[in-house]
């Protein structure tokens, strides 16, 4: 019996001694990597009408982009989109909080910065800012293309009891004092067919439209300031 007691005692001492393979460093898994924070944009300023940049030719200018550093970040990706053409300029893997990009003059742009960290696939995304790059002799700038809100692209939308769908968007103009009017294009072809008179020169940024069930529709918005106009991108959606 004493021999058995001695063996059990030795077993428990060995099991609790920490010599069974533990490193003795406190144990537990290391904390997961923290995702990068979202940067704060600084320039070009949001809604800036006449960003001049540094002219490089009659049609192009260099524009300086700057932002504040974000936490837990290894690199930054800068994305600039021409709101008229939807063409995108990307500068990836930036390790500083500023860079210069050559862009076409006389065009509206929207830009944002994505923060990345080599230890995680998670990213941080800044807000998006708009600006107009100055062009030669421009006295009145076209409105910024409308930002479509709903129906969102690729969505399936339930109609109301009277068969209508609500369209909403946001509009803005770089020139102070311009009164904006909107025209809604919505059809089953491409979002570019001639709209009805009821959907033309709207003051509100929302409107209800009667649509067929079980159909695919395309829509976009024309924004006019009385002198110049701009068109949004085209969204598509389905009705149930």
Number of C-alpha atoms within 10 A of each C-alpha: 5 7 8 9 10 10 10 12 12 11 12 10 11 12 11 9 10 11 11 9 6 10 9 8 6 7 8 6 6 6 6 8 13 14 19 24 20 21 22 16 21 14 16 22 14 16 19 18 19 17 20 17 19 13 17 11 10 10 12 18 23 18 20 15 19 19 18 13 19 20 16 19 22 16 19 25 16 21 16 21 17 18 22 15 13 13 10 13 15 13 14 13 14 15 13 13 18 16 14 14 15 15 20 19 21 21 18 26 24 19 22 20 26 22 26 26 20 13 14 12 10 14 17 19 17 17 12 13 18 23 22 26 24 23 20 9 7 10 9 14 23 24 25 27 24 22 16 21 13 16 21 14 15 11 14 16 17 15 17 12 7 9 14 17 20 15 20 18 19 15 19 19 20 20 17 9 8 15 12 19 18 24 21 28 20 25 18 17 12 15 20 16 13 12 14 11 10 11 17 16 15 16 11 12 18 16 15 13 16 12 19 15 14 12 12 18 18 20 24 25 30 20 27 23 20 12 10 11 17 20 21 21 18 16 21 21 19 19 19 12
